[in-house]
Amino acid sequence: MNPHAAEELVKAIAAETHAPVETVSKMVEETWAAYSDGARVMDYLSVLVARRVRENLRGIRKDAH
């Protein structure tokens, strides 16, 4: 993922979930690394990463309540 696309993805997820940009950025980096390791097709990886990060952030918010 190019840096500009990653930055835009992080900003969008942070705005949607009301999570700190730093937290979202770290989660995107970690999830990208995990998903891209050994991946042969990268076309939809950003979509899958975004989905997983959003789901993880929702899970954190539910656990906090």
N, C-alpha and C positions, 0 to 999 in steps of 0.2 A: 504494500500500500504506500502510495507516495505521501510525503509528510503533510502536504496541504490537505489531502483527502482525510488523513488520520486526524488532523486538527479539527476539521469540520465535523467529522463523526463524533469526536469527543465533545465538542461544544453542543452539538445537537442532543446527544444523550444526557449531558449534564443539565441542559435546559429542561428537557422532558421529565427527568427524574428528580430534579432539584438537588442533585448530588454535587459535591465539590468537583471542579474540573480536574484537580490533581488526582482524586480518587478514581474518576472515570478514566483518565489517561493511563494510570497504572493498570487498571483492569483490562483496558483495550490492549495494551502492550503484552500483558501476560497471556491473555486469551489468544491474541494473534500468534504469539510464539508457540503456544500449545497446539493450535489448529493448523498452523502452516508447517509444523515439523513433519516431514514426510509426505506432505500433500502434493499430489501431482497436478491437480486442477485448482487454479487459484481464482477463477472467474467470480465465484460467489462467496469467497472467503470473507470479504468485508461485511456482507449481509449476515452471514452466520455469526461472525464475531459480535456485531452490533446486537443481534438477537440475544446471544448468550449474556452479554454484559447487562443489557436491560433486565433480563430475567434474574440475574444475580442481584442486581440492585433492588428489584422488587422484593426478592426474598429477604434481603437484609432489612428493608423497611418493615416488612411484616413481622420479622423476628423482634424488632425493636419495640413494637407496640404490644 
